[in-house]
Amino acid sequence: MKISARDIDHVSVTASDPADIASRLERLGFNLTPEGVEPRCICFQPDRDDIPNYIELLQDDPAQISLAMNVAELEGEERTHAWETEDGFEVDAGVVVGERTGPLSWFAVKHETPDAFMEPEWIVHPNGALGMMAIHAIAETPKETAKALKAAWGATVEEIFDGCMVVKAGSVELLIWSPLAFQLEYKALEMMPPGELPAIVGAAVAVERARPLQGLLSANNVPFALAEGDRVLVAPEQTGGLMIEFIPQN
């Protein structure tokens, strides 16, 4: 499948128990859209007002993490969601979803109502999260995976150092690591690569400051590690599947 991707729109996390993942992410200081409506979402302030920036949780088997690539035009399955804000205002979302494809699991998405994912009470988080900056993936051959995605998305590709490629189609970057390069970069977490590659393994989230975030995680008994540049790392076993890398902006 070939598209003209405008950006990484969101990360789609499917699991048998998304409520458990939502609870874990709330302990990290994230706000989510209200319970009782699928998907539960962590929404961020978007870089563009017509392209949302969020993580969604869906119930399905087998468990899978996929990228949703934003496009301007798309024919596919039409989905509708409706949440109620604290003030009792109903927010309706209309999304057209394409079929999943590879080599890294992804699908195209067109938003009919992108502002539904930008409600002020949902994009403000106790942990100071501002926006999703990048997605981390691991592949046996990062160059070949990046080349295939470049062709599929119309993206740009760059090798930033040996064992790490960056694929960019908008403001959110996709970093594709070799297993060894990823383990060296994130050795503080002692993470093992997934059994099946390529796979999405984490997300980098911009956060206001590191110290208040560390205090919140400690208060909620969430283990974390520190990395160069005051980055705060939370392992996937604490989140239900995704490594979260918090990158302070101040």
URUR-V794531 format. One line per field, one symbol per residue. ss: DSSP state (a for helix, b for strand, c for the rest). phi: phi as a letter, one per 20 degrees, with the letter a starting at -180 (. if undefined). psi: psi as a letter, one per 30 degrees, with the letter a starting at -180 (. if undefined). A space follows every 10 residues. Layout:
ss = ???
phi = ???
psi = ???
This chain:
ss = ccccccbbbb bbbbbccaaa aaaaaaaccc cccccccccb bbbccccbcc bccbbbbbbc cccbbbbbbb ccccccbbbb bbbbcccccb bbbbbbbccc bccccbbbbb bccaaaacca aaacccccbb bbbbbbbbcc caaaaaaaaa aaaccbbbbb bccbbbbbcc ccbbbbbcaa aaaaacaaac ccccccccbb bbbbbbbcca aaaaaaaaac ccccbbbaaa bbbbcaaaac ccbbbbbbcc
phi = .dcdferffb ddddbfcfff fgfffffene ecfgfnceef cddcfffcfd cfbadddcea cffbccdddf cecadrfedc cbddffenee ddcdcddeff bcfegbbebc eecfffecgg feedcgenfd aeebddccbf cgfffffffg ffdmedcbee agnbdddcca eeeddddfgf fffffdffel eefffdcfbe cacddfcgbe fgfffffffe ldfbcdcgnm fddcfffedn qdfddedfdc
psi = kklikfljel kjjklfifee eeeeeeffgk kllllfkklk kjkljlekfg jljlkkklkl klkkklkkkk lekkkakkkk lklklfggkk kkkkkkkakk aaekjlllkk keifffggke ffgkkffgke lkelkklkke ieeeeeeeee eefhllkkjf lkgkkkkkgb fkljkjllee eeeeehfffh kkllekllkk flkkkkkele eeeeeeeefg hjkllklkgg kkkklffffg ekkkjkjkf.
